[in-house]
Structure formats: C-alpha cells, structure tokens
C-alpha cells in the first residue's frame, strides 16, 4: 500500500495510558516483555482509544474551521494510519483523508457544515520491536449537523413551526425536511426570536411550494439550506421577511451599541446570518429577503450578515420590489456584510426595480458602532436581467462601503455604477464582464473600470422557467466568450 506521509508536530502527554492487546491466536507467545515508553516488544497492538471527546474544532482568522483529532499514545507503535470519509451518502463515501501515515498523536481535516464524517485511526506495527499493527482501527462517526426536529411530510410548515418552536428562546434551533418530499408553506412561519436553520437533504432536496401568505418571519437569523422552492403562487411579499414586530432584545440600546457612540441611532439588528445556501428558487414574484414595516414610532432593521451561496434564483417579477429590500426602513437601515457567491440570478419579466434597496441612506457606524464599515462581496456570480429598468442599488450611503466584485457576469444590468462607484466606496474588482442587450438599460463609463464590455454569449436557453426536477433547471448560462472561458467568469456550475 502506498502511504501519503503527513508529518505533524505535536507531543503526546506522558500521562497517556498504555493501549495494547495480546492474542495467542495471532501467534504472539505469553513471554511478551513490557517496559515504559517504547519498550513494548513482541506485542499485538490495539488501535488508539478514540471517541468524540478526542475531536476539537479550530477556527482560523478567516472564519474557516478544521477538526483536530488526537488520541492517547500506543506504546511500541510504528505510527498511525488515518482515514476520513464524508458519508452524507453512505453508498458513495468521499475521501477527505486517505491512508495517511501519522507520526504523532493527532491530525486535522477541514470542517464543512451539515456534513457526516467517518473517522478511523489504526495503529501501525513496528518491525524493530516485533510489534504487530492493530487488527481493526478505531472508527468514530462525527457530524457537524445541528440536531434537528424533523417536519413530517404532509404537514404545512408554518403550522408545524408554531406548534414546535420554543416560545421565547433565542437559541440556535434546527428543523429538517425529508429528502425528496413535497411540503407546503401557505402561512406565516413565525420563527419569533430563535436563530433557526431549516435544512433539506444535500443529495435529494425536498420541495417547498409557497402560496397564500407563505413567508418565513424572522428576527434573529435564518438559514435555508438544501431546499428547492416553487414560488409560482407565492404572495407578492418576500420569502424571508424580517418581522416588523421587533423584539426589544435586538435594539441597538439592548445590544450595547447605542452606548458606544452618540451618533448610533435607535433601531434593531438581525445579529445572526440570514442565508440561502444550496437552494433553487423558481418564479420569485417579489423579494427574496425583505424587512417588514416596523413598530409604530420606532426605526427599522439592519443586518449583520446576508449570504446567498450556490443558489439559482429565477425571478418572474410581478412588482417593483427589490430582490433584497430594506425599503420599509425609513429611519434605520444597513447591511454590514453581504456575500453573494457561486450563484445565478435571472429574470423572465420586465419590471423596473432594483436588486438592492435601502429605505434610508445611513453611515454604517450609525447602526453597527464606531469604526464599522460595510463589506459587500459578489464573486463568481451570473446576473441576467436583474434588473434592467432601474439602478442596481439605491438609497445606500456608500461611505465606508468596500465592494469586492470578482469573476461576475452582469447581463442587461442597469446602472451598476450607482452601487459600486458612488463617493466613498472602496472597490476591489477583477475579471468581470458587463453587457447590455436591450435599450432599457444604460452602462455607465465607470462600470467599465471594473469590467470588460463583451457579450458573454450564453450557450442557452436563458429564458426558460427553472425546472426544479432538473439539477441545472433546463437552462444554460455557460458563457462562450473566450474571456469568460479563460478566466472562468460567472457561476461555476455552468462550467461543470
């Protein structure tokens, strides 16, 4: 067997227990000699003791995480053999660490969200000491999935949440939809003050049909992951609505931000991420994320973090509401971090609307405290006719905005300069393409500072309703322009 050598620095504690097993059946006689440390000879070694207490999560400065696995020393060993597989689909494991020889008592692997791992560590023999390798490794199931309450198929989602969500909890709570099943969201699913994750199955996404008053009301963060949404009959509001009935615990005063500086305004902040991850949305008639009208006599909402990653969002606009809307906030608004990655946004209807709109121009430190900035990152995304008749963004105070725009395609997108070239914006950009195909939009000269004006020449079709039964929806936004192919510009899924 060819082993990949992985040398890791680390010292095993002197107090670690001796772990070995002898077996006459394996031909090891009864005269084994034992002495402290590496003095173990002529022994049948056992795998190191391993359980979940041996797993520690490490967080890097960029927010990425790894798992450090450590174990007690097995005296007399010639090293250890480690394997890590992702087993979300047990029939098709994916190797993360394969037959890695470890010289030490620990190793690390990258930690992914909502992932099930199988980790095994075996003991290698030592020829010099005549010690045999462990017969079987220690195997541990390790999961990064937040324990969840399963929503049974056939039960309307808002009803189930109303009956099963703790009344006043701000804890992180998860609900799970059964893979391949179809669910209805016809009422207002009020998540109250909890920080909620609703997830489906990574390999067999459930379908949620949104109708009537269907929306997720939220105040303290919401993650939707591995779910397909059919919004053909959805209300003209938003899939995710930040509840106007704001809880005082999320006010700038209660959060301690207002006390930090005199210029911090009264308002409310969604402290945890509002996120769409690995979801496809069909026929969105209005907004994806929006703030509701706030309590009478109070200000509005701001977001600490909005994320959309690995999604296809197909609009079929029936009103002029923005895709991400803070426009009901007339006294307080802001998004401290907005990240759009590896996603496609396209529209089938002609409506004059914006992709992003604040209700009021406000400097970020007036919501998030002294020294706060706004950081928006758009990377490896494809925007198609979202939207042609108005500015890409509106009502933003761009002082303190850092806009990072890389490897994106903007096709028939109007007045992008209003977003990333207003006074006060710091802009970082590379390998972007902009193109106007119709006569409704205009491409400001400033946009050409951050993009190349060239038709991406999509393979097509591009004007079909997204087919949720097809992994790629029956559309094809693969660009055929050489600059796009050479630099892999746009949503990466179209190059797969």
CORJOKA-V93464 format. One record per helix or strand of 2 or more residues. SS is the DSSP state (H for helix, E for strand). FROM is the first residue (numbers start at 1). TO is the last residue. If there is no record, write none. Layout:
BEGIN
ss from to
SS FROM TO
SS FROM TO
END
This chain:
BEGIN
ss from to
E 4 7
H 24 26
H 37 39
E 44 45
H 52 54
E 55 59
E 65 70
E 80 86
E 94 103
E 106 110
E 116 123
E 131 132
E 138 143
E 148 151
H 157 164
E 172 177
E 182 185
E 188 190
E 195 199
E 206 211
E 215 218
E 222 225
E 227 233
E 238 242
H 248 250
H 258 260
E 268 270
E 274 277
E 280 284
E 287 291
E 301 309
E 312 315
E 324 326
E 334 341
E 344 347
E 356 358
H 365 368
E 374 379
E 382 384
E 393 394
E 401 406
E 409 411
H 417 420
E 426 430
E 433 435
H 445 449
E 452 453
H 482 487
H 492 495
END
